[in-house]
Amino acid sequence: MKTRLLIALPLLTGLAACNFSSEDKGAQPAADEPTAAQSPRVEDSMTKMEADNQAQRFARLALDCVNKQYPNKISHVLNGPNDVQSPQQLHPAFFGCYDWHSSVHGHWLLARLWGQDKLGAMGPDAEAALERSLTAENIQAEAKYLMGEGRNSFERPYGMAWFLQLYAELEEIAARGGPKGEKAAQLVQNLKPLESVILNKLKDWLPKLAYPIREGTHNQTAFAFSLMLDYAQEHGDAGLAKMVKDKAIEFYGDDENCPIGYEPSGEDFLSPCLEEADLMRRVLPRDKYRVWLTAFLPGIPSDGSTDWLEVGEVRDPTDGKLVHLDGLNLSRAWALRGIASALPPGDTRRAALLATANKHAEAGLKNVSGKNYSGGHWLASFATYLTTGRGIRDGATDVEKTGSITPVDKAPAAMPSGKLAPAAKGKAQ
């Protein structure tokens, strides 16, 4: 018998939020009605100059740290005295920005904004930083490190998934051609040895993973699966896409009543509930996703209100753990927009999703600065992922735009029973 976890959520309007008829299942946006991605956002009120200045500010934070070796937090297995080395000796490509994964997504930030021509006079600096770090020699050393004894779980899944995003970003730039495309193509070629190692490790790990990881930090599977799936579909790796989709359906396909009232945990930078919902809109066709979302987050308001999800509060931005909540506000914003992008215009939940996304985006973006390195070494990457819409393809779900590699209606008829544990222990809001 299916067990449901029922959590009382104050201020939520329950199943009345759904309010859709059979006629609009899978409906496309009307020609005169904006998609979720086109709806007014915090960034939309900015002029192009202001937006470019914002992008350049984010890029400056990345440029200031991708070659900054100290302070540094390494996650390093010592197999002998020869393994006692500096961060740059261990990781000649990704030694900066305090830790390996932050360095990887700092390089992704530079690639993203450089490829989109948002950096103006800073463009050559970003290009030079990418070419300096991502040499064939440096990447070979990174690949050799990951293949070392006792390192199977190194940066798995978060850092590995961000590396795949970096690879996919450079591939997209290369596909556009031109001088930047030629440079990006060479960087892609340099990255291939590490891509191969990471793919082999992930494809070996996924079948062995028996349970989802529902925490709000690096080990969370939902966000990593989203990055991995986006890479797989953009890169054309049908095998990885099928593995991730099958695992997502196994882990999350029957989930109900996610305890969002328990969020956030004190050190979260990812929402367990919202990142799962943002993943599943990549996996399920629109009509099935709407039904799944109704069961999973039944209390999304239908009146456009935002008080159902409080913005995360950072009381000490110098504390490396507490400042995670600035990142939570940014990641919640992109997840909420992603969820809305999978709902048709007539769905009454969209207004609340988008308004709440804007509220979180505004709170998160104002705190992206280099004032404190505890946040300055990574928050700009989250801000760039949000403001450039990296996880949303032109406002359409991945299924709608590219077709589902593993359609849900071809999945096994009997899905595992939902075993939804609380996303984070704490006092319910």
Contacts in CASP RR format, 6 or more apart in sequence:
PFRMAT RR
TARGET T0000
AUTHOR 0000-0000-0000
METHOD contacts of the structure
MODEL  1
MKTRLLIALPLLTGLAACNFSSEDKGAQPAADEPTAAQSPRVEDSMTKME
ADNQAQRFARLALDCVNKQYPNKISHVLNGPNDVQSPQQLHPAFFGCYDW
HSSVHGHWLLARLWGQDKLGAMGPDAEAALERSLTAENIQAEAKYLMGEG
RNSFERPYGMAWFLQLYAELEEIAARGGPKGEKAAQLVQNLKPLESVILN
KLKDWLPKLAYPIREGTHNQTAFAFSLMLDYAQEHGDAGLAKMVKDKAIE
FYGDDENCPIGYEPSGEDFLSPCLEEADLMRRVLPRDKYRVWLTAFLPGI
PSDGSTDWLEVGEVRDPTDGKLVHLDGLNLSRAWALRGIASALPPGDTRR
AALLATANKHAEAGLKNVSGKNYSGGHWLASFATYLTTGRGIRDGATDVE
KTGSITPVDKAPAAMPSGKLAPAAKGKAQ
2 254 0 8 1.000
2 417 0 8 1.000
2 418 0 8 1.000
3 417 0 8 1.000
3 418 0 8 1.000
3 419 0 8 1.000
4 256 0 8 1.000
4 257 0 8 1.000
5 256 0 8 1.000
5 257 0 8 1.000
5 259 0 8 1.000
5 420 0 8 1.000
5 421 0 8 1.000
5 422 0 8 1.000
6 257 0 8 1.000
7 257 0 8 1.000
7 259 0 8 1.000
7 260 0 8 1.000
7 261 0 8 1.000
7 262 0 8 1.000
7 428 0 8 1.000
8 428 0 8 1.000
9 260 0 8 1.000
9 261 0 8 1.000
9 299 0 8 1.000
9 308 0 8 1.000
9 428 0 8 1.000
9 429 0 8 1.000
10 429 0 8 1.000
11 301 0 8 1.000
11 305 0 8 1.000
11 307 0 8 1.000
11 308 0 8 1.000
12 298 0 8 1.000
12 299 0 8 1.000
12 300 0 8 1.000
12 301 0 8 1.000
12 308 0 8 1.000
13 299 0 8 1.000
13 300 0 8 1.000
13 301 0 8 1.000
13 302 0 8 1.000
13 303 0 8 1.000
14 298 0 8 1.000
14 299 0 8 1.000
14 300 0 8 1.000
15 294 0 8 1.000
15 298 0 8 1.000
15 299 0 8 1.000
16 302 0 8 1.000
17 294 0 8 1.000
17 298 0 8 1.000
17 299 0 8 1.000
17 300 0 8 1.000
17 301 0 8 1.000
17 302 0 8 1.000
17 348 0 8 1.000
17 349 0 8 1.000
17 352 0 8 1.000
18 290 0 8 1.000
18 294 0 8 1.000
18 302 0 8 1.000
18 348 0 8 1.000
18 349 0 8 1.000
19 302 0 8 1.000
19 347 0 8 1.000
19 348 0 8 1.000
20 290 0 8 1.000
20 346 0 8 1.000
20 347 0 8 1.000
20 348 0 8 1.000
24 344 0 8 1.000
24 346 0 8 1.000
24 347 0 8 1.000
25 286 0 8 1.000
25 287 0 8 1.000
25 290 0 8 1.000
26 285 0 8 1.000
26 286 0 8 1.000
26 287 0 8 1.000
26 290 0 8 1.000
26 344 0 8 1.000
27 344 0 8 1.000
27 345 0 8 1.000
27 346 0 8 1.000
28 344 0 8 1.000
29 35 0 8 1.000
29 344 0 8 1.000
29 345 0 8 1.000
30 345 0 8 1.000
33 345 0 8 1.000
33 346 0 8 1.000
34 345 0 8 1.000
35 341 0 8 1.000
35 345 0 8 1.000
35 395 0 8 1.000
35 396 0 8 1.000
36 337 0 8 1.000
36 338 0 8 1.000
36 340 0 8 1.000
36 341 0 8 1.000
36 342 0 8 1.000
36 343 0 8 1.000
36 350 0 8 1.000
36 353 0 8 1.000
36 354 0 8 1.000
36 392 0 8 1.000
36 395 0 8 1.000
37 337 0 8 1.000
37 341 0 8 1.000
37 389 0 8 1.000
37 392 0 8 1.000
37 394 0 8 1.000
37 395 0 8 1.000
38 395 0 8 1.000
39 340 0 8 1.000
39 350 0 8 1.000
39 354 0 8 1.000
40 354 0 8 1.000
40 358 0 8 1.000
41 337 0 8 1.000
41 354 0 8 1.000
41 357 0 8 1.000
41 358 0 8 1.000
41 361 0 8 1.000
42 358 0 8 1.000
42 361 0 8 1.000
42 362 0 8 1.000
42 365 0 8 1.000
43 51 0 8 1.000
43 54 0 8 1.000
43 361 0 8 1.000
43 387 0 8 1.000
46 54 0 8 1.000
51 118 0 8 1.000
51 387 0 8 1.000
52 118 0 8 1.000
52 119 0 8 1.000
52 120 0 8 1.000
54 365 0 8 1.000
54 387 0 8 1.000
55 113 0 8 1.000
55 116 0 8 1.000
55 118 0 8 1.000
55 119 0 8 1.000
55 384 0 8 1.000
55 387 0 8 1.000
56 113 0 8 1.000
56 118 0 8 1.000
56 119 0 8 1.000
56 120 0 8 1.000
56 122 0 8 1.000
57 368 0 8 1.000
57 380 0 8 1.000
58 109 0 8 1.000
58 113 0 8 1.000
58 368 0 8 1.000
58 380 0 8 1.000
58 381 0 8 1.000
58 383 0 8 1.000
58 384 0 8 1.000
59 109 0 8 1.000
59 110 0 8 1.000
59 113 0 8 1.000
59 114 0 8 1.000
59 118 0 8 1.000
59 119 0 8 1.000
59 122 0 8 1.000
59 123 0 8 1.000
59 125 0 8 1.000
59 126 0 8 1.000
59 380 0 8 1.000
60 122 0 8 1.000
61 368 0 8 1.000
61 369 0 8 1.000
61 370 0 8 1.000
61 376 0 8 1.000
61 377 0 8 1.000
61 379 0 8 1.000
61 380 0 8 1.000
62 97 0 8 1.000
62 106 0 8 1.000
62 107 0 8 1.000
62 109 0 8 1.000
62 110 0 8 1.000
62 126 0 8 1.000
62 129 0 8 1.000
62 380 0 8 1.000
62 381 0 8 1.000
63 110 0 8 1.000
63 122 0 8 1.000
63 125 0 8 1.000
63 126 0 8 1.000
63 129 0 8 1.000
64 370 0 8 1.000
65 96 0 8 1.000
65 97 0 8 1.000
65 98 0 8 1.000
65 102 0 8 1.000
65 103 0 8 1.000
65 106 0 8 1.000
65 373 0 8 1.000
65 376 0 8 1.000
65 377 0 8 1.000
66 96 0 8 1.000
66 97 0 8 1.000
66 103 0 8 1.000
66 106 0 8 1.000
66 107 0 8 1.000
66 110 0 8 1.000
66 129 0 8 1.000
66 133 0 8 1.000
67 96 0 8 1.000
67 129 0 8 1.000
67 132 0 8 1.000
67 133 0 8 1.000
68 96 0 8 1.000
68 97 0 8 1.000
68 377 0 8 1.000
69 86 0 8 1.000
69 87 0 8 1.000
69 88 0 8 1.000
69 95 0 8 1.000
69 96 0 8 1.000
70 87 0 8 1.000
71 98 0 8 1.000
71 373 0 8 1.000
72 87 0 8 1.000
72 95 0 8 1.000
72 96 0 8 1.000
72 98 0 8 1.000
72 99 0 8 1.000
73 98 0 8 1.000
73 99 0 8 1.000
74 87 0 8 1.000
74 90 0 8 1.000
74 99 0 8 1.000
74 100 0 8 1.000
75 99 0 8 1.000
75 100 0 8 1.000
75 154 0 8 1.000
75 155 0 8 1.000
76 83 0 8 1.000
76 90 0 8 1.000
77 83 0 8 1.000
77 149 0 8 1.000
77 150 0 8 1.000
77 151 0 8 1.000
77 154 0 8 1.000
78 84 0 8 1.000
79 148 0 8 1.000
79 149 0 8 1.000
79 150 0 8 1.000
86 95 0 8 1.000
87 95 0 8 1.000
87 96 0 8 1.000
88 95 0 8 1.000
88 96 0 8 1.000
90 145 0 8 1.000
91 100 0 8 1.000
91 103 0 8 1.000
91 141 0 8 1.000
91 142 0 8 1.000
91 145 0 8 1.000
92 137 0 8 1.000
92 138 0 8 1.000
92 141 0 8 1.000
92 142 0 8 1.000
93 103 0 8 1.000
93 133 0 8 1.000
93 134 0 8 1.000
93 135 0 8 1.000
93 138 0 8 1.000
93 139 0 8 1.000
93 141 0 8 1.000
93 142 0 8 1.000
94 100 0 8 1.000
94 103 0 8 1.000
94 104 0 8 1.000
94 107 0 8 1.000
94 133 0 8 1.000
94 142 0 8 1.000
95 103 0 8 1.000
96 102 0 8 1.000
96 103 0 8 1.000
97 103 0 8 1.000
97 106 0 8 1.000
97 377 0 8 1.000
97 378 0 8 1.000
98 373 0 8 1.000
98 377 0 8 1.000
98 378 0 8 1.000
100 154 0 8 1.000
100 155 0 8 1.000
100 159 0 8 1.000
101 155 0 8 1.000
101 158 0 8 1.000
101 159 0 8 1.000
101 162 0 8 1.000
101 218 0 8 1.000
102 377 0 8 1.000
102 378 0 8 1.000
102 381 0 8 1.000
104 159 0 8 1.000
104 162 0 8 1.000
104 163 0 8 1.000
104 166 0 8 1.000
105 159 0 8 1.000
105 162 0 8 1.000
105 165 0 8 1.000
105 166 0 8 1.000
105 378 0 8 1.000
105 381 0 8 1.000
106 378 0 8 1.000
106 380 0 8 1.000
106 381 0 8 1.000
107 129 0 8 1.000
107 130 0 8 1.000
107 133 0 8 1.000
107 134 0 8 1.000
107 166 0 8 1.000
108 162 0 8 1.000
108 165 0 8 1.000
108 166 0 8 1.000
108 169 0 8 1.000
108 381 0 8 1.000
109 380 0 8 1.000
109 381 0 8 1.000
109 384 0 8 1.000
110 126 0 8 1.000
110 129 0 8 1.000
110 130 0 8 1.000
111 126 0 8 1.000
111 130 0 8 1.000
111 166 0 8 1.000
111 169 0 8 1.000
111 170 0 8 1.000
111 173 0 8 1.000
111 184 0 8 1.000
112 169 0 8 1.000
112 384 0 8 1.000
112 388 0 8 1.000
112 390 0 8 1.000
113 119 0 8 1.000
113 126 0 8 1.000
113 384 0 8 1.000
113 388 0 8 1.000
114 123 0 8 1.000
114 126 0 8 1.000
114 127 0 8 1.000
114 130 0 8 1.000
114 173 0 8 1.000
114 180 0 8 1.000
115 169 0 8 1.000
115 173 0 8 1.000
115 180 0 8 1.000
115 184 0 8 1.000
116 388 0 8 1.000
119 125 0 8 1.000
119 126 0 8 1.000
127 180 0 8 1.000
127 183 0 8 1.000
130 187 0 8 1.000
131 183 0 8 1.000
131 187 0 8 1.000
134 187 0 8 1.000
134 190 0 8 1.000
134 191 0 8 1.000
135 190 0 8 1.000
136 189 0 8 1.000
136 190 0 8 1.000
138 190 0 8 1.000
139 190 0 8 1.000
139 191 0 8 1.000
139 193 0 8 1.000
139 194 0 8 1.000
140 193 0 8 1.000
142 194 0 8 1.000
143 193 0 8 1.000
143 194 0 8 1.000
143 196 0 8 1.000
143 197 0 8 1.000
145 151 0 8 1.000
145 154 0 8 1.000
146 154 0 8 1.000
146 194 0 8 1.000
146 197 0 8 1.000
146 198 0 8 1.000
146 201 0 8 1.000
147 197 0 8 1.000
152 201 0 8 1.000
152 205 0 8 1.000
155 163 0 8 1.000
156 201 0 8 1.000
156 202 0 8 1.000
156 205 0 8 1.000
157 202 0 8 1.000
157 205 0 8 1.000
157 219 0 8 1.000
157 221 0 8 1.000
157 224 0 8 1.000
157 225 0 8 1.000
157 228 0 8 1.000
158 218 0 8 1.000
158 219 0 8 1.000
158 220 0 8 1.000
158 223 0 8 1.000
158 224 0 8 1.000
159 218 0 8 1.000
160 198 0 8 1.000
160 201 0 8 1.000
160 202 0 8 1.000
160 224 0 8 1.000
161 223 0 8 1.000
161 224 0 8 1.000
161 225 0 8 1.000
161 227 0 8 1.000
161 228 0 8 1.000
161 231 0 8 1.000
162 227 0 8 1.000
163 194 0 8 1.000
163 195 0 8 1.000
163 198 0 8 1.000
164 195 0 8 1.000
164 198 0 8 1.000
164 199 0 8 1.000
164 227 0 8 1.000
164 228 0 8 1.000
164 231 0 8 1.000
164 235 0 8 1.000
165 227 0 8 1.000
165 230 0 8 1.000
165 231 0 8 1.000
165 390 0 8 1.000
166 191 0 8 1.000
167 188 0 8 1.000
167 191 0 8 1.000
167 195 0 8 1.000
167 231 0 8 1.000
167 235 0 8 1.000
168 230 0 8 1.000
168 231 0 8 1.000
168 234 0 8 1.000
168 235 0 8 1.000
170 184 0 8 1.000
170 187 0 8 1.000
170 188 0 8 1.000
170 191 0 8 1.000
171 184 0 8 1.000
171 188 0 8 1.000
171 234 0 8 1.000
171 235 0 8 1.000
172 234 0 8 1.000
173 180 0 8 1.000
173 181 0 8 1.000
173 184 0 8 1.000
174 181 0 8 1.000
174 182 0 8 1.000
174 184 0 8 1.000
174 185 0 8 1.000
174 188 0 8 1.000
175 181 0 8 1.000
199 237 0 8 1.000
199 240 0 8 1.000
202 228 0 8 1.000
202 240 0 8 1.000
203 240 0 8 1.000
203 243 0 8 1.000
206 243 0 8 1.000
206 244 0 8 1.000
206 247 0 8 1.000
207 243 0 8 1.000
209 221 0 8 1.000
209 247 0 8 1.000
211 251 0 8 1.000
212 221 0 8 1.000
212 222 0 8 1.000
212 251 0 8 1.000
212 252 0 8 1.000
213 219 0 8 1.000
213 220 0 8 1.000
213 221 0 8 1.000
214 220 0 8 1.000
214 221 0 8 1.000
214 222 0 8 1.000
214 272 0 8 1.000
214 276 0 8 1.000
214 421 0 8 1.000
214 423 0 8 1.000
215 265 0 8 1.000
215 272 0 8 1.000
215 424 0 8 1.000
216 265 0 8 1.000
216 267 0 8 1.000
216 268 0 8 1.000
216 269 0 8 1.000
216 270 0 8 1.000
216 271 0 8 1.000
216 272 0 8 1.000
216 423 0 8 1.000
216 424 0 8 1.000
217 267 0 8 1.000
217 268 0 8 1.000
217 269 0 8 1.000
217 270 0 8 1.000
217 324 0 8 1.000
220 270 0 8 1.000
220 272 0 8 1.000
220 275 0 8 1.000
221 251 0 8 1.000
222 252 0 8 1.000
222 270 0 8 1.000
222 272 0 8 1.000
222 275 0 8 1.000
222 276 0 8 1.000
222 278 0 8 1.000
222 279 0 8 1.000
223 270 0 8 1.000
223 275 0 8 1.000
223 278 0 8 1.000
223 279 0 8 1.000
223 331 0 8 1.000
225 244 0 8 1.000
225 247 0 8 1.000
225 248 0 8 1.000
225 279 0 8 1.000
226 275 0 8 1.000
226 278 0 8 1.000
226 279 0 8 1.000
226 282 0 8 1.000
226 391 0 8 1.000
228 240 0 8 1.000
228 244 0 8 1.000
229 241 0 8 1.000
229 244 0 8 1.000
229 245 0 8 1.000
229 248 0 8 1.000
229 279 0 8 1.000
229 282 0 8 1.000
229 283 0 8 1.000
229 398 0 8 1.000
230 282 0 8 1.000
230 391 0 8 1.000
230 398 0 8 1.000
231 237 0 8 1.000
231 240 0 8 1.000
232 238 0 8 1.000
232 239 0 8 1.000
232 240 0 8 1.000
232 241 0 8 1.000
232 244 0 8 1.000
233 241 0 8 1.000
233 398 0 8 1.000
233 402 0 8 1.000
233 405 0 8 1.000
238 405 0 8 1.000
239 405 0 8 1.000
241 405 0 8 1.000
241 406 0 8 1.000
242 405 0 8 1.000
242 406 0 8 1.000
245 283 0 8 1.000
245 404 0 8 1.000
245 405 0 8 1.000
245 406 0 8 1.000
246 406 0 8 1.000
246 411 0 8 1.000
248 279 0 8 1.000
248 280 0 8 1.000
248 283 0 8 1.000
249 283 0 8 1.000
249 408 0 8 1.000
249 411 0 8 1.000
249 415 0 8 1.000
250 415 0 8 1.000
250 416 0 8 1.000
252 276 0 8 1.000
252 279 0 8 1.000
252 280 0 8 1.000
253 280 0 8 1.000
253 292 0 8 1.000
253 415 0 8 1.000
253 418 0 8 1.000
254 415 0 8 1.000
254 416 0 8 1.000
254 417 0 8 1.000
254 418 0 8 1.000
255 276 0 8 1.000
255 295 0 8 1.000
255 296 0 8 1.000
255 418 0 8 1.000
255 420 0 8 1.000
256 295 0 8 1.000
256 296 0 8 1.000
256 418 0 8 1.000
256 420 0 8 1.000
257 295 0 8 1.000
257 296 0 8 1.000
257 298 0 8 1.000
257 420 0 8 1.000
258 272 0 8 1.000
258 273 0 8 1.000
258 276 0 8 1.000
258 277 0 8 1.000
258 296 0 8 1.000
258 297 0 8 1.000
258 420 0 8 1.000
258 423 0 8 1.000
259 273 0 8 1.000
259 420 0 8 1.000
259 422 0 8 1.000
259 423 0 8 1.000
259 428 0 8 1.000
260 271 0 8 1.000
260 273 0 8 1.000
260 274 0 8 1.000
260 297 0 8 1.000
260 309 0 8 1.000
260 423 0 8 1.000
261 428 0 8 1.000
261 429 0 8 1.000
262 422 0 8 1.000
262 423 0 8 1.000
262 424 0 8 1.000
262 425 0 8 1.000
262 426 0 8 1.000
262 427 0 8 1.000
262 428 0 8 1.000
262 429 0 8 1.000
263 271 0 8 1.000
263 272 0 8 1.000
263 273 0 8 1.000
263 423 0 8 1.000
263 424 0 8 1.000
263 429 0 8 1.000
264 271 0 8 1.000
264 312 0 8 1.000
264 325 0 8 1.000
264 328 0 8 1.000
264 424 0 8 1.000
265 423 0 8 1.000
265 424 0 8 1.000
265 425 0 8 1.000
265 426 0 8 1.000
266 321 0 8 1.000
266 322 0 8 1.000
266 324 0 8 1.000
266 325 0 8 1.000
266 424 0 8 1.000
267 321 0 8 1.000
267 322 0 8 1.000
267 324 0 8 1.000
267 325 0 8 1.000
268 324 0 8 1.000
268 325 0 8 1.000
268 328 0 8 1.000
268 424 0 8 1.000
269 324 0 8 1.000
269 325 0 8 1.000
269 326 0 8 1.000
269 327 0 8 1.000
269 328 0 8 1.000
269 331 0 8 1.000
269 382 0 8 1.000
270 328 0 8 1.000
270 331 0 8 1.000
271 328 0 8 1.000
271 331 0 8 1.000
271 332 0 8 1.000
271 335 0 8 1.000
271 423 0 8 1.000
272 423 0 8 1.000
272 424 0 8 1.000
273 296 0 8 1.000
273 297 0 8 1.000
273 423 0 8 1.000
274 331 0 8 1.000
274 332 0 8 1.000
274 335 0 8 1.000
274 336 0 8 1.000
274 339 0 8 1.000
275 331 0 8 1.000
275 335 0 8 1.000
276 296 0 8 1.000
277 293 0 8 1.000
277 296 0 8 1.000
277 297 0 8 1.000
277 335 0 8 1.000
277 339 0 8 1.000
278 334 0 8 1.000
278 335 0 8 1.000
278 338 0 8 1.000
278 339 0 8 1.000
280 289 0 8 1.000
280 292 0 8 1.000
280 293 0 8 1.000
280 296 0 8 1.000
281 289 0 8 1.000
281 293 0 8 1.000
281 338 0 8 1.000
281 339 0 8 1.000
281 341 0 8 1.000
281 342 0 8 1.000
281 397 0 8 1.000
281 398 0 8 1.000
282 397 0 8 1.000
282 398 0 8 1.000
282 399 0 8 1.000
283 399 0 8 1.000
283 404 0 8 1.000
283 408 0 8 1.000
284 292 0 8 1.000
284 399 0 8 1.000
284 408 0 8 1.000
285 397 0 8 1.000
285 399 0 8 1.000
285 400 0 8 1.000
285 404 0 8 1.000
285 407 0 8 1.000
285 408 0 8 1.000
285 409 0 8 1.000
286 342 0 8 1.000
286 343 0 8 1.000
286 344 0 8 1.000
286 397 0 8 1.000
286 399 0 8 1.000
286 400 0 8 1.000
288 408 0 8 1.000
288 409 0 8 1.000
289 342 0 8 1.000
289 397 0 8 1.000
290 342 0 8 1.000
290 343 0 8 1.000
290 347 0 8 1.000
293 300 0 8 1.000
293 339 0 8 1.000
293 342 0 8 1.000
293 343 0 8 1.000
293 349 0 8 1.000
299 308 0 8 1.000
300 308 0 8 1.000
300 349 0 8 1.000
300 352 0 8 1.000
300 353 0 8 1.000
301 308 0 8 1.000
301 349 0 8 1.000
301 352 0 8 1.000
302 348 0 8 1.000
302 349 0 8 1.000
302 352 0 8 1.000
303 351 0 8 1.000
303 352 0 8 1.000
304 351 0 8 1.000
304 352 0 8 1.000
304 355 0 8 1.000
305 352 0 8 1.000
305 355 0 8 1.000
306 352 0 8 1.000
306 355 0 8 1.000
306 356 0 8 1.000
306 359 0 8 1.000
308 352 0 8 1.000
308 356 0 8 1.000
309 332 0 8 1.000
309 356 0 8 1.000
309 360 0 8 1.000
310 429 0 8 1.000
311 329 0 8 1.000
311 359 0 8 1.000
311 360 0 8 1.000
311 363 0 8 1.000
312 325 0 8 1.000
312 328 0 8 1.000
312 329 0 8 1.000
312 363 0 8 1.000
313 325 0 8 1.000
314 322 0 8 1.000
314 323 0 8 1.000
314 325 0 8 1.000
314 326 0 8 1.000
314 367 0 8 1.000
315 322 0 8 1.000
316 322 0 8 1.000
316 323 0 8 1.000
317 323 0 8 1.000
317 326 0 8 1.000
317 367 0 8 1.000
317 371 0 8 1.000
317 372 0 8 1.000
317 374 0 8 1.000
317 375 0 8 1.000
318 372 0 8 1.000
318 374 0 8 1.000
319 374 0 8 1.000
320 374 0 8 1.000
320 375 0 8 1.000
323 372 0 8 1.000
323 374 0 8 1.000
323 375 0 8 1.000
323 379 0 8 1.000
326 363 0 8 1.000
326 364 0 8 1.000
326 367 0 8 1.000
326 368 0 8 1.000
326 375 0 8 1.000
326 379 0 8 1.000
327 364 0 8 1.000
327 379 0 8 1.000
327 382 0 8 1.000
329 360 0 8 1.000
329 361 0 8 1.000
329 363 0 8 1.000
329 364 0 8 1.000
330 360 0 8 1.000
330 361 0 8 1.000
330 364 0 8 1.000
330 365 0 8 1.000
330 368 0 8 1.000
330 379 0 8 1.000
330 382 0 8 1.000
330 383 0 8 1.000
330 385 0 8 1.000
330 386 0 8 1.000
331 382 0 8 1.000
331 386 0 8 1.000
332 356 0 8 1.000
332 357 0 8 1.000
332 360 0 8 1.000
333 357 0 8 1.000
333 358 0 8 1.000
333 360 0 8 1.000
333 361 0 8 1.000
333 364 0 8 1.000
333 386 0 8 1.000
334 357 0 8 1.000
334 385 0 8 1.000
334 386 0 8 1.000
334 389 0 8 1.000
334 390 0 8 1.000
334 391 0 8 1.000
334 392 0 8 1.000
336 353 0 8 1.000
336 354 0 8 1.000
336 356 0 8 1.000
336 357 0 8 1.000
336 360 0 8 1.000
337 353 0 8 1.000
337 354 0 8 1.000
337 357 0 8 1.000
337 389 0 8 1.000
337 392 0 8 1.000
338 391 0 8 1.000
338 392 0 8 1.000
339 353 0 8 1.000
340 349 0 8 1.000
340 350 0 8 1.000
340 353 0 8 1.000
340 354 0 8 1.000
340 357 0 8 1.000
341 392 0 8 1.000
341 395 0 8 1.000
341 396 0 8 1.000
341 397 0 8 1.000
342 397 0 8 1.000
343 349 0 8 1.000
343 350 0 8 1.000
343 353 0 8 1.000
361 386 0 8 1.000
364 379 0 8 1.000
364 383 0 8 1.000
365 383 0 8 1.000
365 386 0 8 1.000
365 387 0 8 1.000
367 379 0 8 1.000
368 376 0 8 1.000
368 379 0 8 1.000
368 380 0 8 1.000
368 382 0 8 1.000
368 383 0 8 1.000
369 376 0 8 1.000
370 376 0 8 1.000
384 390 0 8 1.000
385 391 0 8 1.000
393 401 0 8 1.000
393 402 0 8 1.000
394 401 0 8 1.000
398 404 0 8 1.000
END
